[in-house]
Amino acid sequence: MKSPSEPSLYIKTQEQDLLILCLYVDDLICISTNQSIFEDFKKAIIVEFEMTDLGQMKYFLGMQVKQSPSQIFISQEKYAEDLLKKFNMLDCKPL
């Protein structure tokens, strides 16, 4: 089911389980409360479209994503570092 408030967000419910999909141009992220539902979806989408599974998300739309079993941390650390490199400011004192 397409989200009525966000055009790139899709949600599937199956009893008490949930699958959430975010599609932006050629980037797709997916999360589920049930590993089996997630694996079934992944198999179906790979058969339908030419795509590869890149494994656990590390970057999405310029955001760096670090994951552990209990939490997800999102930052733009790499983006900031790239900007500092671009303007030769890596050795500057932070304020």
Contacts in CASP RR format, 6 or more apart in sequence:
PFRMAT RR
TARGET T0000
AUTHOR 0000-0000-0000
METHOD contacts of the structure
MODEL  1
MKSPSEPSLYIKTQEQDLLILCLYVDDLICISTNQSIFEDFKKAIIVEFE
MTDLGQMKYFLGMQVKQSPSQIFISQEKYAEDLLKKFNMLDCKPL
1 10 0 8 1.000
1 11 0 8 1.000
1 12 0 8 1.000
1 13 0 8 1.000
2 9 0 8 1.000
2 10 0 8 1.000
3 9 0 8 1.000
3 10 0 8 1.000
3 11 0 8 1.000
8 22 0 8 1.000
8 23 0 8 1.000
8 24 0 8 1.000
9 20 0 8 1.000
9 21 0 8 1.000
9 22 0 8 1.000
10 20 0 8 1.000
10 21 0 8 1.000
10 22 0 8 1.000
10 23 0 8 1.000
11 18 0 8 1.000
11 19 0 8 1.000
11 20 0 8 1.000
11 21 0 8 1.000
12 18 0 8 1.000
12 19 0 8 1.000
12 21 0 8 1.000
12 37 0 8 1.000
12 41 0 8 1.000
13 19 0 8 1.000
14 34 0 8 1.000
14 37 0 8 1.000
16 33 0 8 1.000
17 32 0 8 1.000
17 33 0 8 1.000
17 34 0 8 1.000
17 37 0 8 1.000
18 32 0 8 1.000
18 33 0 8 1.000
18 34 0 8 1.000
19 30 0 8 1.000
19 31 0 8 1.000
19 32 0 8 1.000
19 33 0 8 1.000
19 34 0 8 1.000
19 37 0 8 1.000
19 38 0 8 1.000
19 41 0 8 1.000
20 30 0 8 1.000
20 31 0 8 1.000
20 32 0 8 1.000
21 28 0 8 1.000
21 29 0 8 1.000
21 30 0 8 1.000
21 41 0 8 1.000
22 28 0 8 1.000
22 29 0 8 1.000
22 30 0 8 1.000
24 61 0 8 1.000
27 60 0 8 1.000
27 61 0 8 1.000
28 45 0 8 1.000
28 51 0 8 1.000
29 57 0 8 1.000
29 60 0 8 1.000
30 38 0 8 1.000
30 41 0 8 1.000
30 42 0 8 1.000
31 38 0 8 1.000
32 38 0 8 1.000
32 41 0 8 1.000
42 53 0 8 1.000
45 51 0 8 1.000
46 53 0 8 1.000
56 67 0 8 1.000
57 65 0 8 1.000
57 67 0 8 1.000
58 64 0 8 1.000
58 65 0 8 1.000
58 66 0 8 1.000
59 65 0 8 1.000
59 78 0 8 1.000
62 76 0 8 1.000
62 78 0 8 1.000
62 79 0 8 1.000
63 74 0 8 1.000
63 75 0 8 1.000
63 76 0 8 1.000
63 79 0 8 1.000
64 74 0 8 1.000
64 75 0 8 1.000
64 76 0 8 1.000
64 77 0 8 1.000
64 78 0 8 1.000
64 79 0 8 1.000
65 72 0 8 1.000
65 73 0 8 1.000
65 74 0 8 1.000
66 72 0 8 1.000
66 73 0 8 1.000
66 75 0 8 1.000
67 73 0 8 1.000
81 90 0 8 1.000
84 90 0 8 1.000
84 92 0 8 1.000
END
